[in-house]
Amino acid sequence: MTGVRACITGIGFMTPISIGVPETRLALRGAKKGISPISLFTVSPESRLPVGEIGRDFIQAGIPRTHHLALTAAQEAMSQSEGPPDAIVVGVTTGGMLKTEAHFIRGETAPSHFASHGPGTVGEVLAEKLDCTGPVITVSTACSSGAAAIKIALEMLRTRQAKRVLVGGADALCRLTYYGFRSLQLLDPAGARPFDVNRRGMSLSEGAGMLLIEAGPREA
């Protein structure tokens, strides 16, 4: 990032192996596995494949699962901050899809049930809860969403459009992605084994990772 140092001053995690940075570090060192047969929603026995699931009971009244994952990670990232971020950039693909699916299954059609469906609503919830009054940008470019969001955040710091940006990515599991990747035959029934000669695909997961990035002094 030419001319400006970018400093990571806060980190927040929500993962299938643990919640929070210290716990996740310990889980990684202990080689903990977070892949297990899906339980978040009902699937037929022949369709049941292992996924990275944070926990069926992980919910918060009033906001969808993706929003809760993002908010929990964001609050950890902001826990040492002295004030709100100047801007928020978040990579999301499914938004409130899991909740939308549940409404459709129950036959509910009232527009109010789908107010949190769009990916952009995740950033809106973060801004509201964290008192951010600056730009809120949503990036939805599939698997690259989080990386693209970080690039945008760095450019905002480089061009002095912001001094501190909360940035990251979040997504919850939902039927759309589960059955979508399954139909493409991309999921390994035994779980992802990237360095195994007998590997058969990837593992689908959910989670959130957020960073607070601040602009330091200009480089000489």
Secondary structure, DSSP 8 states (H G I E B T S, - for coil): -TTEEEEEEEEEEE-SS-BSHHHHHHHHHTT---EEE--SS---GGG--EEE---TT--BTTB-HHHHHHHHHHHHHTTT-SS--SEEEEE-SSTTHHHHHHHHHTT---GGGGTT-STHHHHHHHHHHHT--S-EEEE--GGGHHHHHHHHHHHHHHTTS-SEEEEEEEE---HHHHHHHHHTT-B-TT---TT-TT---B-EE-EEEEEEEEEEEE--
